[in-house]
Amino acid sequence: QILHTRDGINGLSHLVRLSGFSRRAEERAGFLMIDDAGHFHLQAWPASNRYHAEEWSGAIPQGTVAIAHTHPIATPAASMHDCAEALRLGIPMFVLTPDSVVLIGASDGKPHSIANRGWLTE
C-alpha cells in the first residue's frame, strides 16, 4: 500500500537520495509514519556514517508503521540481521536501493521483493 501512495514513495525516495543513491558505504534509515489524516511521511534518523549499518537508540515514535533503510547498490538483498530485526520488533522493514524495494514481514521475518527499477522518484 505504501508504494501506491505519492507520500509513501516520496518518503522512501528521500531516504535513497540521502544515501547518495546507495553509492556510499553508509546506510541511511528512518521511520515510515502515518498521521491522523492517513498520510505517510518519513522521519529520517540522524546519520551515523557507519559502514553498511545504521542504528537507532530510543523509543520507536508513535505512528510508526515501518522502518526503512538503504543498502549499497551492490547488496540490495535483505540481510539475515534485517530479517531478524523486523521479526524481533514486530515492525515491517523496507530495504531500499534505487533499483529495488524489499519488504520484510513483521510476523514471519521473510523478505519479499515488491518493486524493481523504476520505483524511485527523482
C-alpha positions as CSV (number, residue, x, y, z in Angstrom):
1,Q,0.0,0.0,0.0
2,I,2.8,2.4,0.8
3,L,4.2,2.2,-2.7
4,H,0.8,3.1,-4.1
5,T,0.8,6.5,-2.4
6,R,2.7,9.6,-3.6
7,D,3.7,10.5,0.0
8,G,4.9,6.9,0.7
9,I,7.0,6.9,-2.4
10,N,8.3,10.4,-1.7
11,G,9.4,9.4,1.8
12,L,11.2,6.3,0.7
13,S,12.8,8.1,-2.3
14,H,14.1,10.9,0.1
15,L,15.9,8.2,2.1
16,V,17.6,6.8,-1.0
17,R,18.6,10.4,-2.0
18,L,20.1,10.9,1.4
19,S,22.2,7.8,0.9
20,G,23.8,9.2,-2.3
21,F,21.6,6.9,-4.3
22,S,23.1,3.9,-2.5
23,R,26.6,4.6,-3.9
24,R,28.1,5.2,-0.5
25,A,29.1,2.6,2.0
26,E,27.0,4.2,4.7
27,E,23.3,3.3,5.0
28,R,20.5,5.7,5.9
29,A,17.4,4.8,7.8
30,G,14.2,6.2,9.1
31,F,10.7,5.6,10.5
32,L,7.9,5.5,8.0
33,M,4.9,7.0,9.9
34,I,1.3,7.6,9.2
35,D,-0.5,10.7,10.5
36,D,-4.1,11.1,11.7
37,A,-5.2,12.0,8.1
38,G,-3.7,8.8,6.7
39,H,-0.7,10.3,5.0
40,F,2.7,8.7,5.2
41,H,5.9,10.6,6.0
42,L,9.4,9.6,6.7
43,Q,11.3,10.6,9.9
44,A,15.0,10.1,8.9
45,W,17.4,9.0,11.6
46,P,20.5,11.1,12.2
47,A,23.3,9.8,10.1
48,S,25.8,7.7,12.0
49,N,28.2,7.4,9.0
50,R,28.8,3.8,9.9
51,Y,30.0,1.3,7.3
52,H,27.0,-0.8,6.0
53,A,25.0,-0.1,9.1
54,E,22.7,2.4,10.8
55,E,21.5,2.5,14.4
56,W,18.7,4.0,16.4
57,S,18.5,4.2,20.2
58,G,15.4,5.3,22.0
59,A,11.7,4.6,21.7
60,I,10.0,4.0,18.3
61,P,7.9,7.0,17.6
62,Q,4.1,6.8,17.8
63,G,2.5,6.3,14.4
64,T,5.4,4.2,13.0
65,V,4.2,1.6,10.5
66,A,7.6,0.5,9.2
67,I,11.3,1.0,9.3
68,A,13.1,1.8,6.1
69,H,16.8,1.7,5.4
70,T,19.1,1.8,2.4
71,H,21.6,-0.7,1.2
72,P,24.6,-0.2,-1.0
73,I,23.6,-0.7,-4.6
74,A,25.8,-3.8,-4.9
75,T,24.0,-5.5,-2.0
76,P,20.2,-5.0,-2.5
77,A,19.1,-8.1,-0.6
78,A,17.8,-8.0,2.9
79,S,20.4,-9.4,5.4
80,M,19.7,-12.0,8.0
81,H,20.1,-9.3,10.6
82,D,17.4,-7.2,8.8
83,C,15.0,-10.1,8.8
84,A,15.7,-10.9,12.5
85,E,15.2,-7.2,13.5
86,A,11.8,-7.0,11.7
87,L,10.7,-10.1,13.5
88,R,12.1,-9.0,16.9
89,L,10.5,-5.6,16.7
90,G,7.2,-6.7,15.1
91,I,7.5,-3.9,12.5
92,P,7.8,-4.4,8.8
93,M,11.1,-3.3,7.3
94,F,11.9,-1.9,3.9
95,V,15.3,-2.4,2.3
96,L,15.9,0.2,-0.4
97,T,18.2,0.8,-3.4
98,P,17.5,2.9,-6.5
99,D,16.7,-0.4,-8.3
100,S,14.8,-2.4,-5.7
101,V,12.4,-2.4,-2.7
102,V,12.4,-5.4,-0.4
103,L,9.8,-5.7,2.3
104,I,10.4,-7.9,5.3
105,G,7.3,-9.1,7.0
106,A,6.9,-8.3,10.7
107,S,5.2,-11.6,11.5
108,D,7.4,-14.0,9.6
109,G,10.7,-12.1,9.1
110,K,10.7,-13.1,5.4
111,P,11.9,-10.7,2.7
112,H,9.7,-10.1,-0.4
113,S,10.8,-8.1,-3.5
114,I,8.0,-5.6,-4.1
115,A,9.5,-3.2,-6.6
116,N,12.3,-3.0,-9.1
117,R,13.9,-0.4,-11.3
118,G,11.6,2.5,-12.0
119,W,10.0,2.8,-8.5
120,L,12.3,5.7,-7.4
121,T,11.0,9.3,-7.9
122,E,13.7,11.7,-8.8
